[in-house]
Amino acid sequence: MDVRHFIFGAITLILLLGTSYSVLYSTYLDTSSHLLSHRAHHLAQTHYFASKSNPLNVYFIKKAWGWTTLAFLATFLTSPSAVRTRQRFFKYLILTGVWVLFTSWFFGPALLERAIVLSGGECVAVLPSGDPVTVPTEFCYTRSALAPKTHPELFVHHAASLAGVLEEWRVVPRLRKGHDVSGHVFLLTMSVLFLADQLRPSFRPGAARRWSNPHMWAVAAQVSLVGIWLFAIYTTSVYFHSPFEKFTGYLLGVASFLLTQIPSLQFPPEVASTQRVPPASN
């Protein structure tokens, strides 16, 4: 069985079961709601992974593409030269570009941020009282810290809510109210499918007999990371984002990975035939 098909099925099943559970038992937090998103998850005290400060989220999910990059490079650089092809590295560059465009920069704001605004989102700063204040979108795009002292014109109608607030209080506004595509589901889905695809050369018939010790450890680390990402998809599907936001994140992740599977990026038959692993000598 093609490992890509198995992993695709696993992602789909995990996301479907996790999202169904979240709806049935009301475990998810609608992160696009300005009334809820600034608060701690309502299950944070009783469900370990409902807290955004859990190590899986802080040290792994928030740095997902960095970990994916390290796992890929370790496996790629320790592979036999015959399968260390430019096509494999080109696939990584394509998905790195997709990651940048959707999460960091697209001739200005990232595509995911633009999608929120186009779907009716607003830039919202939440006061210490919990009252939301709508501010110009540019402050969210630049992630600027706002305070009554530095931007008094934004808080002129909220003097009562700010009465007694410490002088050093400031807030970084966030985009809310629009359709917030789950960036975690998008990136984790794309990462897992990419890593599974990159493991295929190492698991071709007979290839394992020719693994070097560094490659063996690199493969083990990459397989472990795939397991971590699948678990992270489960925790995200259970505790965060609305069902439709998770679904669109999943579709975006799958579509991004499919860009690397177009025929022009696959090994031509004559190249693939020269890269078959020879049988071990007696």
URVEN-V505308 format. One record per backbone hydrogen bond with DSSP energy under -0.5 kcal/mol. CO is the residue of the C=O (numbers start at 1). NH is the residue of the N-H. If there is no record, write none. Layout:
# URVEN-V505308
co	nh
CO	NH
CO	NH
This chain:
# URVEN-V505308
co	nh
2	5
2	6
3	7
4	8
5	9
6	10
7	11
8	12
9	13
10	14
11	15
12	16
13	17
14	18
15	19
16	20
17	21
18	22
19	23
20	24
21	25
22	27
22	28
28	30
29	31
29	241
30	33
32	34
32	177
33	36
33	37
36	39
41	44
43	46
43	47
46	48
47	50
48	51
51	54
54	57
54	58
55	59
55	60
56	60
56	61
57	62
60	63
61	64
63	67
64	68
65	69
66	70
67	71
68	72
69	73
70	74
71	75
72	76
73	77
74	78
76	79
80	83
80	84
81	84
83	85
85	89
86	90
87	91
88	92
89	93
90	94
91	95
92	96
93	97
94	98
95	99
96	100
97	101
98	102
99	103
100	104
100	105
101	111
102	112
108	106
110	114
111	115
112	116
113	117
114	118
115	119
116	121
117	120
122	124
122	176
123	135
124	174
125	127
125	133
127	130
131	127
133	125
135	123
136	139
137	140
137	141
138	142
139	144
144	173
146	171
147	151
151	154
151	155
152	155
155	158
156	159
158	162
159	163
160	163
162	165
166	169
171	146
171	173
174	124
176	122
178	180
179	181
181	183
182	186
183	187
184	188
185	189
186	190
187	191
188	192
189	193
190	194
191	195
192	196
193	197
194	198
195	199
196	199
196	200
197	200
199	202
199	203
200	203
201	204
204	207
204	208
206	209
207	210
208	211
212	216
213	217
214	218
215	219
216	220
217	221
218	222
219	223
220	224
221	225
222	226
223	227
224	228
225	229
226	230
227	231
228	232
229	233
230	234
231	235
232	236
233	237
234	238
235	239
236	240
239	29
242	246
243	247
244	248
245	182
245	249
246	250
247	251
248	252
249	253
250	254
251	255
252	256
253	257
254	258
255	259
256	259
257	260
258	261
259	262
262	265
263	266
268	271
268	272
269	273
270	274
271	274
271	275
272	275
273	276
